[in-house]
Every structure is written in structure tokens, then in C-alpha cells.
Amino acid sequence: MCQHLPACPAGHAPDCLAARVVAGHLGQGWSLLCNGVVVFEDRDALLADGRAGRASRVASAPAAGGAVKAGMTRMVAGG
């Protein structure tokens, strides 16, 4: 799915939440990442393979080159 260079982490990778936001719906409380993961504002995530998980258990650091659009925040552990 991701066409960024360097590529963002895959939707099943431990750091999958470090991928770039491609659709942010902050008013609705969720954002879609380029690897197919949906991140919710309550720090839950719907992974690309259909599993649900807690964002703090999935990601620990942003990927190199991962840009956050104005007004958006990246969901990472401890944040």
C-alpha cells in the first residue's frame, strides 16, 4: 500500500503506527495510515489484518520521514 520512500512500516509490523496519515478525520476521532491501519483518538487501533489493539502496545517511535499534517498528532507510546 505505502508508496513513500523509505517505505513506512507494514500494517502488521510492531511499529505500524509510525506510518504516515493519509486521511485524518479528527472530528470523528480517527485517522487512516498509509499501511491500512486505523488509529482512534482513544489510542486504540484497528490493524490492517483486522486485529484490534492498543496503540501504546503497537508503536514506539515514528518512522524516518513520517510526516504529520498540520493539526494532526501521531499516536505513539507514552504520548
Number of C-alpha atoms within 10 A of each C-alpha: 11 17 9 12 9 11 17 25 20 20 24 17 15 13 20 26 35 28 30 25 23 14 13 19 12 13 8 9 12 18 24 20 24 24 25 22 24 22 25 19 17 11 17 18 25 18 24 17 10 13 10 14 14 16 24 16 15 21 19 18 15 20 17 13 14 17 14 15 13 6 7 13 14 20 24 18 15 9 9
